[in-house]
Amino acid sequence: MSIGNSPEDERPFEDDRAEASRSIGHALRQARIAAGLTVDDVTNATRVRIAIVHAIEADDFAPCGGDVYARGHIRTLAKAVHLDPAPLLAQYDAEHGGRPAPTPAAPLFEAERIRPERRGPNWTAAMVAAIVAVVGFVGFTAFKGGDDSGAKTQVAEGSTPSTSKSASPTPTSSKSDVPKSNPSDSAIAAAPQDKVTVQVSAADGRSWISAKDHNGRLLFDGLLKQGDSKTFQDSEKINLVLGDAGAIQLYVNGKKIEDNFQPGAVERLTYTKGDPQAG
C-alpha cells in the first residue's frame, strides 16, 4: 500500500490556483481593459488615487487604510468599469474575516466622497438662476424701452417711423428659420465659429464614451443608449474615447464624419476648430 499523496489530495492545490486567477484585482483589471479604459481614466472618473488603483488590481489592499475603505474603493472601481460590485464585495468579506461592523469611519468615507460633488451643483444652480434672471430682466427692459426710445429718437431726428417698423420683424424671421434645419445638426450649425463643437450620437447601438476639454477636464463619462446623443463644445479642442466606435455617428463643426469605424472598436479621437477630420 502506498503512503504517498493520492490524486484527491492534490486537487485542492489546483483549486487554489483557479481561485487565484479569479481574484478581485484580476477581475477589476480585466473589466477595465475590456472597457477600453486606462488607470488614468479610472482615476479621473472616480477620484481614487492612481497608486491605490494599481495596488487593488494587484490584490494589495493595505494602501486602502482598512476594510471599510477597501470595500468602498472596490465598489467605486467596479461601477467605473461596468462590473457588478456585489460578488467582489462578498469575495472580499470571505477572504478578510467577514463584513466589518458599522463604525464611524464608514459615514466619514461617504462624506469625503459626496461632499465635493454636492457643493458643485448647488453653486451651479445658483449661478444659472442668477444669470437667467439678469438676462430676462435685461431682455424685458430692452423690449419695452426699445419701442418707446426708438419712436422718440426718430421724431427728434426727423426720420419716418416706417423705418423702425420694418426693422422689427427681422428677429421674428430669423427665429422662424430655425425649426427648418435638420434635427441632427441644428444645435451644431448655431455654434460659434471660434469654438469646436462635437455631437456624438449612438445611432446603431449603445456605446460607452468619454469626452474631455483642452485642459483635460472630464465633460462626460458614461454609456449612451441607442438613440441618445451628446454635444460637447470647447474653445480649442475636444478629446474623445469611443468604447464601440461602430455604433457612433459624429458631427464636428456642423459636418458629418464619414470614418468607417468597426463595430466593437475602441477609438481615441481629437477634434479642433479646423476639423472635420480627426486631429
Secondary structure as UniProt FT lines:
FT   HELIX           7..21
FT   HELIX           24..34
FT   TURN            35..36
FT   HELIX           39..46
FT   HELIX           50..57
FT   TURN            58..59
FT   HELIX           62..64
FT   HELIX           67..80
FT   TURN            81..82
FT   HELIX           85..95
FT   TURN            96..97
FT   HELIX           105..157
FT   HELIX           162..167
FT   HELIX           169..177
FT   HELIX           178..180
FT   TURN            183..185
FT   HELIX           186..189
FT   TURN            193..194
FT   STRAND          196..202
FT   STRAND          207..212
FT   TURN            214..215
FT   STRAND          218..224
FT   TURN            226..227
FT   STRAND          229..234
FT   STRAND          237..242
FT   HELIX           245..247
FT   STRAND          248..252
FT   TURN            253..254
FT   STRAND          255..256
FT   TURN            263..264
FT   STRAND          267..272
FT   TURN            273..274
//
